[in-house]
Amino acid sequence: MSEHLWRVDPRSAHDDGADFRVDSHRRLRGPYTGMGTLLRELVPDVQSRWPDLVRSHSIEILSAAPELTEAIGAAPETLTSVAIPSERTRIYPANRTRRLAHGVVELLESYAALADRHLVLSFTNVDEADHTDQEFLAIAVRRARSGRVRFVVGTRTDAVVEELAEALRAHADREDVVNPPADGPVRPAEELVRAFVAGDCTSNDPHELAAYAEADPVVVAALHDARAAELADGDWSLRLGALLHHLEHGGDPTGVGGDAMLDAANHCFDMGFYHSLLEYVPRGRAITDPEEQQERYWLLTTKMTTGLASLNRSLESLPLYDELRGRYTLPMVHMFCSYAMAMLYTRHHPPEHKDHHQAKILLNNAVAIASVLPDPEQRIFQTVFQKNGLALVETHLDNLPGALKLVTDGLARLDRELDPGKHKLHRSVLVNNRSKVLGALGRYEEALADLDTVIGLDPNYPDYYFDRADVRRKLGDPEGALLDYATATTLTAPFYELHYNRADVLVEVGDLEGAIAELAYVVDLEPDQVDARLNLVSLLLDTGDLDTAAVHLAEGLRLHPADARLVHANGLLALETDDRDLARKEFDRALELDPHLVAALADRAGLAHDDGAHDAAIRDLTTAVEVDPDNPDLLYNRGFVHQAAGHLAAAVDDYTRALVLPGADRDELLRQRSLCRDELVDAR
């Protein structure tokens, strides 16, 4: 029996034995309708008993259920979270929602363990849930494996996002509920319409749906207005769901409805809920007159384009920017479009569509517009902001000195011409960007100084510690890097890149067990991270834990059966168990998938050499050297095989080539070359 249950029930009934019953229909509260509802019910009890547990997950809790701020206190503030809209110049990455979901799963598991209880959590209407909730449940069903937390996922149909469907198929038993035909008298049409609106239009009762569709629009609008008035003083998150829906369909959809839609879009934009944003914006544009309500229309549109870019759908943004540029002559619209399109060409587009020179042209246009804005503060700030974007383009064009000058001059201008209390967030962004350019120039001490400064300005922003750890590693301070990584973990929801990098540092300092634990956590968070899994398997093989290595390889190959590196690693595992035939087959298969995989070429050559098949070994090593000509180990190995085969001159040539390369084992190379030369003399 699986840990969880997938119940397909057209009535969307709850599990009678559940400890918490949650309706996930996104029309109720929008993003995190389900997860937020669960937290609103559960967290007060956790707060009263284990406040430290709540504090460690406050970011996740308050992102999904902002109403709990009064009960648990605010999350750690950053310049990003407190910036006023006109000064906010940083957006969250699209994977932030995954981090939030991981954090809540760990909160639930920790709570169940501390309370020594088993939780059964019933979520219904999941096929109508927002992407955030479906993503959360996909992660929860996959990761909640202790047996203490059981999820019952109720859907009316099979229509859920693929990640959730895959998790349910793998980790949940399925139960299809067959409902008897509904009986009883049909209610009057007026009663059906009232019931549908009173239920916030989430019912799938066919009679209610039909009556609502056929009702007088004036009557329907009045019902929506009345329901909106009932909800107006309720929880804040209703503005993203039920209240928003009723205002959208009430008596003033283009007025209060459109304003509410822009507010909802702004919230999703600020929180990184980009899938939700892409649902709200088309609805908002539909109730906004592009001529009479120009500002709302273009603000909604630009929110959508940014959401598309964040979700790797940047090419879909271009027609929307063209629409705005063709429709309006407003300087702010053209400046924003020029900047945003430049970011598409230099950062967001797929590689084959990037064009850094086109990005520079667009940014020069944005700078030109910014420099003539009538408001002095806007003129100064926007000019510096656009030139910061230009610095990114110059970096991509390998003009690092030019990028450094743009950022440094921008900081100096803000300090010189604006009040110190203005645009604190962007000042910190500029200092951080300057540290990145200094690091790219190899000026690590200066980069470190800038990161120290920006952490002083914004001490609760985790990415700065992540960046400083990287600089400290380059300066030969792994212990300092580990301290920064440890601090970052206390300021963010689970962030797999952080643990991946920390594992690298732990290997540097010789803590292999710690590195294995970090990498195991990474692949638990995100199983499709192949590099992390390969590093984990390598460490497990090095430490002799073959059984665990086999488990991780099996999971990796299940997810990525055609990944040559995983197939090669399976061959290494076979070698560790002395199954040379299987190892050879796996190396062959890896090279069928990727004929230039150097590690597989080298290892297959090693087997051939052991078998005395020197020509085959030399062929593989020659291919490997062609792929990686500056690898001294490959040249040494080929020289060694040449030497064993009696090709002494070729061996001397390989040893000599290897000697001048970085990382070469000079003593061993000189020794082997001397032996070859002695043999050549003897032969002559």
matplotlib code that plots the C-alpha trace (Angstrom):
import matplotlib.pyplot as plt

x = [0.0, 1.3, 1.8, -0.8, -4.2, -5.4, -9.2, -11.0, -14.5, -16.8, -18.4, -15.0, -15.9, -13.3, -11.7, -13.9, -10.9, -8.7, -7.3, -7.5, -9.9, -8.9, -10.7, -8.0, -10.2, -8.2, -11.3, -11.4, -8.0, -5.9, -2.3, -1.8, -5.5, -4.9, -1.5, -2.5, -5.7, -3.9, -1.3, -4.0, -5.5, -2.3, 0.2, -1.4, -1.1, 2.5, 3.3, 1.9, 4.0, 7.2, 7.6, 11.2, 9.8, 7.4, 10.1, 12.4, 9.7, 8.2, 9.0, 7.1, 4.2, 3.7, 4.2, 1.2, -0.9, -0.1, -2.9, -0.8, 1.6, -0.2, -0.1, 3.6, 5.3, 6.9, 9.4, 13.0, 12.8, 14.9, 15.3, 13.4, 10.4, 10.1, 10.8, 7.9, 6.6, 8.3, 11.7, 11.5, 14.1, 14.5, 12.1, 12.1, 13.2, 10.4, 11.6, 10.8, 7.5, 9.3, 11.4, 8.3, 6.7, 9.8, 9.8, 6.2, 6.7, 9.6, 7.4, 4.7, 7.1, 8.8, 5.5, 4.2, 7.5, 7.5, 3.8, 4.3, 1.2, 0.1, -1.5, -4.0, -4.4, -7.3, -7.2, -10.2, -10.8, -7.1, -7.7, -9.1, -6.2, -3.7, -0.3, 1.3, -0.9, -0.5, 3.3, 3.2, 1.2, 3.5, 6.5, 4.7, 3.5, 7.0, 8.9, 6.6, 7.9, 8.2, 4.7, 3.7, 2.1, -0.5, -1.9, -5.3, -5.5, -9.0, -9.8, -12.9, -11.0, -7.5, -6.6, -3.7, -0.2, 2.2, 4.5, 1.6, 0.2, 3.6, 4.0, 0.5, 1.2, 4.4, 3.5, -0.3, -2.9, -5.8, -9.4, -12.1, -15.4, -18.6, -21.4, -25.1, -27.4, -28.6, -32.2, -34.7, -36.6, -34.8, -34.6, -36.0, -33.6, -33.3, -32.3, -29.7, -28.1, -27.9, -26.4, -23.8, -22.7, -22.8, -20.4, -18.0, -18.8, -16.9, -19.7, -19.8, -23.6, -24.9, -28.2, -26.5, -24.1, -27.0, -29.1, -26.2, -25.5, -29.1, -29.8, -30.4, -26.9, -28.2, -29.4, -26.1, -24.1, -26.1, -25.5, -21.8, -21.7, -23.6, -21.2, -18.2, -19.5, -19.7, -16.1, -14.6, -13.6, -12.3, -8.9, -6.5, -6.0, -9.6, -8.5, -6.7, -9.7, -13.3, -13.5, -11.5, -13.9, -17.0, -15.6, -14.7, -18.3, -20.1, -21.7, -18.4, -16.0, -14.0, -13.6, -13.2, -12.9, -10.0, -8.3, -8.6, -7.2, -4.1, -3.6, -3.7, -1.3, 1.1, 1.0, 1.8, 4.5, 6.1, 5.9, 7.1, 3.8, 4.3, 1.9, -0.9, 0.1, -0.4, -4.0, -4.8, -3.4, -5.6, -8.6, -7.5, -6.8, -10.2, -11.9, -9.6, -10.1, -6.6, -7.4, -9.4, -7.4, -3.9, -1.8, -3.6, -3.5, 0.2, 1.1, -0.9, 0.7, 4.3, 3.6, 2.6, 5.7, 8.0, 6.1, 6.5, 10.3, 10.7, 9.0, 11.3, 8.7, 10.4, 9.6, 5.9, 6.6, 7.7, 4.3, 3.0, 5.9, 5.2, 1.5, 2.4, 4.9, 2.5, -0.4, 1.2, 3.5, 4.1, 7.8, 7.6, 6.1, 8.8, 11.5, 10.3, 9.7, 13.2, 14.8, 12.7, 13.3, 17.0, 16.8, 15.1, 17.9, 20.8, 19.5, 16.2, 15.9, 17.1, 20.8, 19.9, 17.8, 20.1, 21.6, 23.7, 24.2, 20.5, 20.2, 22.7, 20.7, 17.5, 19.2, 20.8, 17.2, 16.1, 18.9, 18.1, 14.4, 15.4, 17.8, 15.0, 12.3, 10.8, 10.8, 14.4, 14.4, 12.9, 15.4, 18.4, 17.2, 16.0, 19.2, 21.3, 18.9, 19.0, 22.8, 23.0, 21.2, 23.7, 26.5, 25.0, 25.1, 28.7, 29.6, 28.1, 30.1, 33.3, 33.7, 34.2, 36.1, 33.2, 30.6, 32.6, 32.6, 28.9, 28.0, 30.6, 29.5, 25.8, 26.5, 28.4, 25.6, 22.9, 25.1, 25.8, 22.4, 19.7, 18.7, 20.5, 17.2, 15.9, 16.3, 18.1, 17.3, 18.8, 21.9, 22.4, 21.9, 24.5, 27.0, 26.3, 26.6, 29.9, 31.2, 30.2, 32.1, 35.2, 35.0, 34.9, 38.0, 39.8, 39.8, 38.5, 39.5, 37.6, 34.6, 34.6, 34.7, 31.6, 29.8, 30.6, 29.1, 25.9, 25.4, 25.6, 23.0, 20.7, 21.6, 18.6, 19.0, 20.3, 21.8, 24.5, 25.9, 25.7, 27.7, 30.2, 30.8, 31.8, 34.3, 35.7, 36.3, 38.3, 40.3, 41.2, 38.9, 36.6, 35.8, 34.5, 32.5, 30.9, 29.9, 28.2, 26.4, 25.2, 23.9, 22.1, 20.2, 18.6, 17.3, 15.6, 13.3, 15.2, 17.5, 19.1, 21.9, 23.1, 23.5, 25.1, 27.8, 28.3, 28.9, 31.8, 33.4, 33.0, 34.9, 37.6, 38.0, 37.9, 34.4, 33.1, 30.3, 29.0, 29.2, 27.3, 24.6, 24.3, 24.1, 21.6, 19.5, 19.8, 18.5, 15.7, 14.7, 15.1, 15.6, 16.3, 19.6, 21.9, 25.2, 24.4, 23.5, 26.6, 28.8, 26.9, 27.4, 31.1, 31.5, 29.6, 31.8, 34.9, 33.7, 32.7, 28.9, 28.0, 24.5, 23.5, 25.2, 23.2, 19.9, 20.8, 21.9, 18.8, 16.7, 18.8, 18.5, 14.8, 14.5, 17.2, 17.7, 19.6, 22.0, 25.5, 27.1, 24.7, 25.2, 29.0, 28.6, 26.7, 29.7, 32.0, 29.7, 30.0, 33.8, 33.6, 31.8, 34.3, 31.7, 34.0, 31.6, 28.8, 31.2, 32.3, 28.7, 27.8, 30.8, 29.9, 26.3, 27.4, 29.6, 26.8, 24.8, 27.7, 30.7, 32.8, 32.3, 35.9, 35.5, 33.8, 36.5, 39.3, 37.7, 36.9, 40.6, 41.6, 39.7, 41.2, 44.7, 44.1, 43.1, 46.1, 44.1, 46.5, 45.3, 41.7, 42.9, 44.9, 42.0, 39.8, 42.4, 43.2, 39.5, 39.5, 42.7, 41.1, 38.1, 40.2, 43.7, 44.9, 44.3, 47.7, 46.2, 44.9, 48.2, 49.9, 47.6, 48.0, 51.7, 51.6, 49.7, 52.0, 54.9, 53.3, 52.8, 56.4, 55.6, 58.4, 58.7, 55.0, 55.1, 57.9, 55.9, 52.8, 54.8, 56.6, 53.3, 51.8, 54.7, 53.9, 50.2, 48.8, 48.1, 50.6, 52.4, 55.9, 57.9, 56.0, 56.0, 59.8, 60.4, 58.3, 59.9, 63.3, 62.5, 61.3, 64.4, 66.7, 64.9, 65.2, 68.9, 69.3, 67.3, 69.6]
y = [0.0, 3.5, 6.2, 8.4, 8.2, 9.7, 9.9, 10.7, 11.7, 13.9, 15.1, 16.1, 14.6, 14.7, 11.8, 11.2, 10.2, 13.3, 15.5, 18.5, 19.0, 21.6, 22.8, 23.7, 25.4, 28.4, 30.5, 30.7, 32.3, 32.0, 30.9, 28.5, 28.3, 24.8, 25.1, 28.5, 27.1, 24.2, 26.6, 28.9, 26.0, 24.3, 27.0, 28.5, 25.2, 24.7, 28.3, 27.7, 24.6, 25.0, 28.6, 28.0, 25.6, 28.3, 30.9, 28.7, 28.5, 31.9, 32.8, 29.9, 30.3, 34.0, 33.7, 31.3, 32.7, 36.4, 36.6, 34.8, 37.7, 39.0, 35.6, 34.7, 38.0, 39.1, 37.2, 38.6, 41.8, 42.5, 45.6, 43.7, 42.8, 46.4, 48.4, 50.6, 49.6, 52.5, 51.5, 47.7, 46.6, 42.9, 40.1, 36.5, 33.5, 31.2, 28.4, 30.3, 28.5, 25.2, 26.4, 27.4, 24.0, 22.1, 24.2, 23.5, 19.8, 19.8, 21.9, 19.2, 16.4, 18.1, 18.9, 15.4, 14.0, 16.5, 15.9, 12.1, 11.9, 10.8, 13.5, 12.8, 15.8, 15.8, 18.2, 18.4, 20.1, 19.7, 19.6, 23.1, 24.2, 26.9, 25.8, 26.7, 24.1, 21.4, 21.9, 21.8, 18.5, 17.0, 17.7, 16.7, 13.3, 12.5, 13.7, 12.8, 9.3, 9.0, 7.5, 10.3, 12.5, 11.1, 13.1, 12.4, 14.2, 14.6, 15.5, 15.5, 14.4, 13.3, 16.9, 17.8, 19.1, 16.4, 16.6, 16.0, 13.2, 11.5, 11.8, 10.4, 7.5, 6.7, 7.3, 7.1, 4.4, 5.4, 5.2, 6.0, 6.9, 6.1, 8.3, 7.3, 9.5, 12.6, 12.4, 14.7, 17.7, 20.3, 23.6, 26.8, 28.6, 31.6, 29.4, 27.6, 30.9, 32.2, 28.9, 29.0, 32.6, 32.0, 29.1, 31.5, 29.8, 26.6, 24.2, 21.7, 21.0, 20.9, 22.5, 25.4, 25.9, 25.9, 28.2, 30.7, 30.7, 31.5, 34.0, 37.7, 39.4, 42.3, 39.9, 38.0, 41.2, 42.2, 38.8, 39.1, 42.6, 41.4, 38.5, 40.8, 43.0, 40.0, 39.1, 42.6, 42.5, 38.9, 37.4, 39.3, 36.3, 36.4, 39.3, 36.8, 34.5, 34.8, 38.6, 39.2, 36.9, 38.7, 42.1, 41.0, 39.9, 42.5, 45.8, 47.6, 45.1, 47.7, 49.9, 48.2, 44.8, 45.9, 47.7, 44.6, 42.5, 44.8, 44.5, 40.7, 40.7, 43.0, 40.7, 37.6, 39.5, 40.6, 37.1, 35.2, 33.5, 33.7, 30.9, 32.7, 36.0, 34.6, 33.7, 37.1, 39.3, 38.1, 38.5, 42.0, 43.0, 41.8, 44.3, 47.2, 49.7, 50.2, 53.8, 55.0, 53.1, 53.2, 52.9, 49.9, 48.2, 48.6, 47.8, 44.5, 43.7, 44.3, 42.1, 39.3, 39.7, 39.5, 36.4, 34.8, 35.5, 34.1, 30.9, 30.5, 31.6, 34.8, 34.6, 34.9, 38.3, 40.0, 40.4, 42.0, 44.5, 45.3, 45.8, 48.4, 50.2, 50.4, 51.5, 54.2, 57.2, 57.4, 57.7, 55.4, 52.7, 52.9, 53.1, 50.1, 48.1, 48.9, 47.8, 44.6, 43.6, 44.1, 41.7, 39.1, 39.4, 39.3, 37.1, 35.3, 34.1, 30.6, 30.7, 30.7, 33.9, 35.9, 39.0, 41.2, 43.9, 44.2, 44.4, 47.3, 49.2, 48.8, 49.9, 52.9, 53.9, 53.4, 55.5, 58.3, 58.4, 58.2, 61.1, 63.5, 62.5, 65.7, 64.6, 65.0, 62.0, 59.7, 61.1, 60.3, 56.9, 55.7, 56.7, 54.8, 51.8, 51.6, 51.9, 49.1, 46.9, 48.1, 46.9, 43.4, 43.6, 44.8, 41.9, 39.5, 41.3, 40.6, 44.3, 43.9, 47.3, 49.0, 47.2, 48.1, 51.8, 51.9, 50.4, 52.5, 55.7, 54.8, 54.4, 57.6, 59.5, 58.1, 59.0, 62.5, 63.5, 61.7, 61.6, 58.7, 57.3, 56.9, 53.8, 51.8, 48.5, 49.6, 51.0, 47.5, 45.9, 48.1, 47.2, 43.5, 43.8, 45.6, 42.7, 40.3, 42.3, 42.6, 38.8, 38.2, 40.4, 38.3, 41.2, 39.0, 41.1, 44.1, 41.8, 40.6, 44.1, 45.0, 41.9, 42.8, 46.3, 44.9, 42.4, 45.4, 47.1, 44.1, 41.5, 39.2, 38.6, 35.1, 35.4, 37.8, 35.1, 32.6, 35.0, 35.9, 32.2, 31.8, 34.6, 33.3, 29.9, 31.6, 33.4, 30.1, 30.4, 27.3, 27.7, 31.2, 30.0, 27.3, 29.9, 32.0, 29.0, 28.1, 31.7, 31.6, 28.4, 30.3, 33.1, 31.1, 28.3, 25.1, 26.2, 23.2, 25.3, 26.3, 22.8, 21.7, 24.3, 23.6, 19.9, 21.0, 23.0, 20.0, 17.9, 20.5, 20.3, 16.5, 16.1, 13.5, 12.4, 15.9, 16.3, 13.1, 14.3, 17.6, 16.0, 13.4, 16.4, 18.0, 15.0, 14.6, 18.2, 18.0, 14.4, 15.5, 17.3, 15.0, 16.7, 16.5, 12.8, 12.0, 13.8, 11.9, 8.5, 9.3, 10.0, 6.9, 4.8, 6.5, 5.7, 2.1, 2.5, 0.6, -0.3, 3.4, 4.3, 1.6, 3.0, 6.6, 5.3, 3.3, 6.4, 8.6, 6.2, 5.9, 9.6, 10.0, 6.6, 8.2, 10.2, 8.9, 10.1, 8.0, 5.0, 5.4, 5.7, 2.4, 0.9, 2.2, 0.6, -2.7, -2.3, -1.9, -5.3, -6.9, -7.3, -6.3, -7.6, -5.4, -2.5, -2.9, -3.1, 0.1, 2.0, 0.9, 2.0, 5.4, 6.0, 5.1, 7.9, 10.3, 9.2, 12.0, 11.3, 11.5, 9.6, 6.7, 6.7, 6.6, 3.9, 1.7, 2.2, 1.0, -2.2, -2.7, -2.1, -4.6, -7.2, -6.5, -4.8, -1.9, -0.7, -0.4, 1.5, 3.9, 4.6, 5.5, 7.6, 9.4, 10.3, 11.5, 13.6, 15.2, 16.2, 17.4, 18.2, 20.0, 17.1, 15.8, 12.6, 11.5, 12.1, 10.2, 7.3, 7.1, 7.4, 4.5, 2.3, 3.2, 2.3, -1.1, -1.7, -0.9, 2.4, 4.2, 7.3, 7.9, 7.4, 10.0, 12.4, 12.1, 12.4, 15.5, 17.1, 16.4, 17.9, 21.5, 21.3, 22.6, 19.8, 17.4, 14.9, 16.0, 13.5, 10.5, 11.8, 12.5, 9.0, 7.2, 9.3, 8.5, 4.8, 5.1, 7.0, 4.4, 1.6, 3.5, 3.9, 0.2, -0.6, 1.5]
z = [0.0, -0.9, 1.6, 0.0, -1.8, -5.0, -5.0, -8.2, -7.1, -9.2, -6.0, -4.6, -1.2, 1.6, 3.4, 6.5, 8.5, 7.7, 10.4, 8.1, 5.2, 2.6, -0.5, -3.0, -5.7, -6.9, -7.2, -3.4, -2.6, -5.8, -5.3, -2.4, -1.7, -0.4, 1.3, 2.8, 4.2, 5.8, 7.3, 8.7, 10.5, 11.6, 12.4, 15.5, 17.3, 16.2, 17.2, 20.7, 21.2, 19.1, 18.1, 16.9, 14.3, 13.0, 13.1, 10.9, 8.3, 8.5, 4.9, 3.6, 6.0, 5.3, 1.6, 1.4, 4.3, 4.9, 7.3, 9.9, 10.3, 13.3, 14.9, 14.3, 13.5, 10.3, 8.3, 8.1, 6.1, 3.1, 1.0, -1.7, 0.6, 2.0, -1.2, -2.4, -5.8, -7.6, -6.1, -6.5, -9.1, -8.2, -8.9, -7.5, -9.6, -10.9, -8.7, -5.5, -5.4, -5.3, -2.4, -0.5, -1.1, 0.1, 3.3, 4.1, 3.5, 6.0, 8.5, 8.3, 8.8, 11.7, 13.4, 13.1, 14.6, 17.5, 18.2, 17.8, 15.7, 12.2, 10.1, 7.4, 5.1, 2.7, -0.3, -2.7, -6.0, -6.8, -10.5, -10.1, -7.9, -8.8, -10.2, -6.8, -5.0, -7.6, -7.4, -3.6, -3.6, -6.2, -4.0, -0.9, -2.2, -3.4, -0.3, 2.6, 3.1, 6.9, 7.2, 9.6, 7.0, 4.6, 1.7, 0.3, -3.1, -4.3, -7.9, -10.0, -13.1, -14.1, -15.3, -13.1, -14.0, -15.2, -12.2, -9.8, -12.1, -12.1, -8.3, -7.7, -10.1, -8.3, -4.6, -4.2, -4.5, -6.8, -5.9, -8.4, -6.8, -8.7, -7.5, -7.7, -9.8, -8.0, -7.0, -5.4, -6.8, -8.9, -7.0, -8.5, -10.9, -8.6, -5.7, -7.9, -9.0, -5.5, -4.3, -7.1, -6.3, -2.5, -3.1, -4.9, -8.2, -7.3, -7.6, -10.5, -9.9, -13.5, -12.5, -10.8, -13.7, -16.2, -14.1, -13.7, -17.4, -18.2, -15.5, -16.1, -16.1, -14.0, -11.3, -11.5, -11.1, -8.1, -6.5, -7.1, -5.6, -2.5, -2.1, -2.6, 0.2, 2.5, 1.8, 1.8, 5.5, 5.4, 5.0, 2.7, 0.4, -0.6, -2.8, -4.9, -5.2, -4.3, -3.7, -6.9, -8.8, -7.6, -8.3, -11.7, -12.4, -10.4, -11.4, -12.0, -13.6, -15.6, -12.5, -9.1, -10.9, -13.1, -10.2, -8.0, -10.9, -11.2, -7.4, -7.6, -10.6, -8.7, -5.7, -7.8, -9.6, -6.3, -4.8, -7.9, -8.5, -12.3, -13.4, -11.4, -12.9, -16.4, -15.4, -13.9, -16.6, -19.5, -17.2, -16.3, -19.9, -20.9, -18.5, -19.2, -21.9, -23.5, -24.5, -21.5, -18.9, -20.5, -17.4, -16.0, -19.5, -20.0, -16.4, -16.7, -20.0, -18.8, -15.7, -18.1, -20.3, -17.3, -16.1, -19.5, -19.5, -15.9, -17.0, -20.0, -22.5, -23.5, -27.2, -26.4, -24.9, -28.1, -29.7, -26.5, -26.5, -30.1, -29.2, -26.5, -28.6, -31.5, -29.4, -27.1, -27.4, -23.6, -22.9, -19.9, -22.0, -24.6, -22.1, -20.2, -23.4, -24.6, -21.3, -21.0, -24.6, -24.1, -21.1, -23.4, -26.0, -23.5, -20.7, -21.2, -24.8, -25.8, -27.0, -30.6, -30.2, -28.0, -29.6, -27.3, -29.9, -30.4, -26.6, -26.5, -29.2, -27.1, -23.9, -25.5, -26.5, -23.0, -21.6, -24.1, -23.0, -19.3, -19.6, -20.7, -18.2, -16.7, -13.0, -11.7, -9.3, -12.0, -14.6, -12.3, -11.1, -14.4, -16.2, -13.7, -13.8, -17.6, -17.6, -15.0, -17.6, -20.2, -17.9, -18.0, -21.8, -21.8, -19.5, -22.1, -24.8, -22.7, -22.0, -18.3, -17.8, -19.5, -17.3, -14.2, -15.2, -15.8, -12.4, -10.5, -12.2, -11.5, -7.8, -7.6, -9.3, -6.9, -3.9, -5.3, -6.6, -4.6, -1.0, 0.9, 1.9, -1.7, -3.8, -1.1, -2.9, -6.2, -4.5, -2.9, -6.3, -7.9, -5.2, -5.7, -9.4, -9.1, -6.9, -9.7, -12.3, -10.0, -9.4, -13.2, -13.4, -10.8, -8.3, -5.5, -2.5, -3.9, -4.7, -1.1, 0.2, -1.9, -0.7, 2.9, 2.2, 0.6, 3.4, 5.8, 3.8, 3.4, 6.0, 5.6, 1.8, 1.4, -2.1, -0.9, 1.5, -1.4, -3.6, -0.8, -0.1, -3.8, -3.5, -0.3, -2.0, -4.7, -2.0, -0.4, 2.6, 2.6, 6.3, 5.7, 2.7, 4.9, 7.4, 4.7, 3.4, 6.9, 7.3, 4.0, 5.0, 7.9, 5.6, 2.8, 2.1, 0.9, -2.0, -3.7, -5.3, -1.9, -0.7, -4.0, -3.6, 0.1, -0.8, -3.1, -0.2, 2.2, -0.3, -0.4, 3.4, 3.5, 5.0, 2.6, 4.9, 5.1, 1.4, 0.8, 3.2, 1.3, -2.1, -0.9, 0.3, -3.1, -5.0, -2.5, -3.2, -7.0, -8.2, -11.8, -10.8, -12.7, -11.8, -8.1, -8.4, -10.3, -7.7, -5.0, -6.7, -7.1, -3.4, -2.5, -4.7, -3.2, 0.3, -0.5, 0.0, -3.1, -2.1, -1.6, -4.9, -6.7, -5.3, -6.5, -9.9, -10.4, -9.6, -11.8, -14.7, -14.2, -14.6, -17.3, -19.0, -21.9, -19.9, -20.9, -17.7, -15.5, -17.7, -17.4, -13.6, -13.6, -15.4, -12.6, -10.1, -12.0, -11.9, -8.1, -7.9, -10.3, -13.0, -15.9, -18.6, -17.3, -16.9, -20.6, -21.8, -19.8, -21.2, -24.7, -24.1, -22.7, -25.7, -28.1, -26.4, -26.3, -28.4, -26.9, -23.2, -22.1, -18.8, -20.6, -23.3, -20.6, -18.6, -21.6, -22.6, -19.2, -19.6, -23.0, -21.7, -18.9, -21.5, -23.7, -26.4, -26.8, -30.2, -28.9, -25.8, -27.9, -30.2, -27.3, -25.6, -28.9, -29.2, -25.6, -26.2, -29.3, -27.1, -24.1, -25.5, -22.4, -20.0, -18.8, -17.4, -20.7, -22.4, -19.6, -20.0, -23.7, -23.3, -20.8, -23.3, -26.1, -23.8, -23.0, -26.7, -27.5, -29.2, -27.3, -29.5, -29.3, -25.6, -25.2, -27.3, -25.1, -21.8, -23.2, -24.2, -20.8, -18.9, -19.9, -18.9, -15.6, -13.1, -14.6, -12.3, -13.4, -11.4, -12.7, -16.3, -16.2, -14.7, -17.4, -20.2, -18.9, -19.0, -22.6, -23.7, -22.0, -23.9, -27.1, -26.6, -25.8, -28.9, -31.1]

ax = plt.figure().add_subplot(projection="3d")
ax.plot(x, y, z, "-o")
ax.set_aspect("equal")
plt.show()
